[in-house]
Amino acid sequence: MDEKRDMRKQLEGQFRELRDSITKNVRDLELEKEFDKQTKEITDYVDQNIRKLRSSMKETEAKEAPYITMPLIGDSAPSFTAVTTAGEINFPKDYRDKWVVLFSHPADFTPVCTTEFMTFANMQDEFKELNCELIGLSIDSIYAHIA
């Protein structure tokens, strides 16, 4: 009889541990869902207000000096021409029907930038196979790039 009682207590203890674990997991999942919901709401709110601000800025554009705004995810990239080490480019015209990775760095000959550029250079054939062009840019002069 004592053996059955001990077994029952052991099973009850295991059941309580399992119940507590499930309760905690459900609570954690509910918190995670709420966090995801709030993150989406905040992101949508910020995006909506940035778009409203940009829209109102565009309305006053004709009255004031031109300005440039940072493109948002989903916006078209701005058109530009640039002199590069490979010649002049006209973006996006020169890259129609291709994917483009446009990456920038603050200055030539810095350790991280050099490593990043070398990695892109080593992977260029892989990008070409994916119909993807690489464009690197910085504020340095064309002469610094050539050096």
C-alpha positions in Angstrom: 0.0 0.0 0.0 2.8 2.4 0.9 4.4 1.6 -2.5 1.2 2.7 -4.3 1.0 5.9 -2.2 4.6 6.7 -3.0 4.0 6.1 -6.7 0.9 8.3 -6.6 2.8 11.1 -4.9 5.6 10.8 -7.4 3.1 11.0 -10.3 1.3 13.9 -8.7 4.6 15.8 -8.4 5.5 15.1 -12.0 2.0 16.2 -13.1 2.4 19.5 -11.1 5.8 20.1 -12.7 4.4 19.4 -16.2 1.4 21.7 -15.5 3.6 24.5 -14.3 5.9 24.1 -17.3 3.0 24.2 -19.7 1.5 27.2 -17.9 4.8 29.0 -18.1 5.3 28.2 -21.8 1.7 29.4 -22.6 2.4 32.6 -20.7 5.7 33.1 -22.5 4.0 32.5 -25.9 1.3 35.0 -25.0 3.9 37.6 -24.1 5.8 36.9 -27.3 2.7 37.3 -29.4 1.8 40.5 -27.6 5.4 41.8 -28.1 5.2 41.0 -31.8 1.8 42.7 -32.1 3.1 45.8 -30.3 6.3 45.8 -32.5 4.2 45.7 -35.6 1.9 48.5 -34.4 4.8 50.7 -33.5 6.5 50.0 -36.9 3.3 50.7 -38.8 2.7 53.9 -36.8 6.3 55.2 -37.5 6.1 54.2 -41.1 2.7 55.9 -41.6 3.9 59.1 -39.9 7.1 59.2 -41.9 5.1 58.8 -45.1 2.7 61.6 -44.0 5.7 63.8 -43.3 7.3 63.0 -46.6 4.0 63.7 -48.4 3.6 67.1 -46.7 7.2 67.9 -47.5 6.6 67.1 -51.2 3.7 69.5 -51.2 5.9 72.3 -50.2 8.8 71.3 -52.5 7.7 73.6 -55.3 7.7 76.6 -53.0 11.1 75.9 -51.4 14.6 74.7 -52.3 14.8 71.0 -53.4 15.6 68.4 -50.8 16.5 64.8 -50.7 14.9 62.2 -48.4 16.1 58.8 -47.5 14.3 56.1 -49.4 12.2 53.7 -47.2 11.9 50.0 -47.7 9.7 49.4 -50.7 10.5 52.9 -52.3 12.2 53.1 -55.6 15.9 54.0 -55.4 16.8 57.5 -56.6 18.2 57.9 -60.1 21.8 59.1 -60.4 24.9 59.1 -62.5 28.4 58.6 -61.2 32.0 58.3 -62.4 33.4 54.9 -61.2 36.6 53.0 -61.6 34.9 51.1 -64.3 33.6 54.2 -66.1 30.4 56.2 -65.8 27.2 54.6 -64.6 23.6 55.7 -65.0 21.5 54.2 -62.2 19.1 52.5 -62.5 19.0 52.7 -66.3 22.2 50.6 -66.8 20.9 47.9 -64.5 17.4 47.2 -65.9 16.2 43.6 -65.4 19.0 42.9 -62.9 19.3 42.7 -59.2 21.7 45.2 -57.6 23.5 45.3 -54.3 24.4 48.9 -53.6 26.7 49.0 -50.7 28.6 51.9 -49.2 31.6 52.5 -46.9 32.9 55.6 -45.2 36.4 55.7 -46.6 39.0 53.7 -48.7 41.8 51.9 -47.0 40.1 51.3 -43.7 40.4 47.7 -42.4 36.7 46.8 -42.3 35.9 48.5 -45.6 38.8 46.8 -47.3 37.7 43.4 -46.0 34.1 43.9 -47.1 35.2 45.0 -50.6 37.5 42.0 -50.9 34.7 39.7 -49.9 32.4 41.2 -52.5 35.2 41.0 -55.1 35.8 37.3 -54.3 32.1 36.6 -54.6 31.4 38.6 -57.7 31.1 35.6 -60.0 28.5 34.1 -57.6 26.5 37.4 -57.8 26.8 37.4 -61.6 25.3 33.9 -61.8 22.3 35.3 -59.9 21.9 38.2 -62.4 23.1 40.6 -59.7 25.4 43.5 -60.1 27.5 44.9 -57.2 27.9 48.7 -56.8 30.2 50.0 -54.1 30.3 53.7 -53.2 31.9 56.1 -50.8 32.6 59.8 -50.3 36.3 59.3 -51.4 37.4 60.7 -54.8 37.8 58.5 -57.9 41.6 58.9 -57.4 41.5 57.4 -54.0 39.5 54.4 -55.3 42.1 53.9 -58.1 45.0 54.0 -55.7 
